[in-house]
């Protein structure tokens, strides 16, 4: 794996992580209802959930890579199309962000478990990783080494992203509830996803 590939993966992961999904909505709901103290346990749960979903996805991708190079290349192209689809969907989402404060008393262990379940058991998480990860894998390099590097990178970024969202939601509640802010955020994120999908498809079709 080249340093450029790792940087590209880290940058793409950072962009994708900041786009609000079910996991981030859960993080924000706890932060809005229980303040910044929920940031650490919920973020740990998010990281554990991403680890579960990402490991299952990587093992599946690895099996495809070992079985057929043609199928693996096809999966990369389908993944690029999926990124474009996600971008269009996000761009058209408008300024809505359905998040309500969670005021029920919850222990740190319960928050960790809840965040893990929402993240790991969301079928979209595994689908996303299967579509996203092959874009950066080198089929001629050691798969396990790439798996460890990519998972470690993504999990660190996912943890920091969840902590950041929790802190922002607990401190700047009017900002996360602003339709204008959310609308601009969705359009920017959608545009970046569409661009990433197009760039990936172009790169794969020319090699």
Protein Blocks (a to p, Z undefined) as FASTA:
>chain_A
ZZklmmmmmmmmmmmmmpccfklmmmmmmmmmnojmlmmmmmmmmmmmmmmmmmmmmmmm
mmmmmmomklmmmmmmmmmmmmmmmmmmmmmnojadcddddfbdcdfklmmmmmmmmmmm
mmklmmmmmmmmmmmpcfkbcfklmmmmmmmmmmmmmmmmmmmmmmmmmmmmmlmmmmkl
mmmmmmmmmmmmmmmmmmmmmmmmmZZ
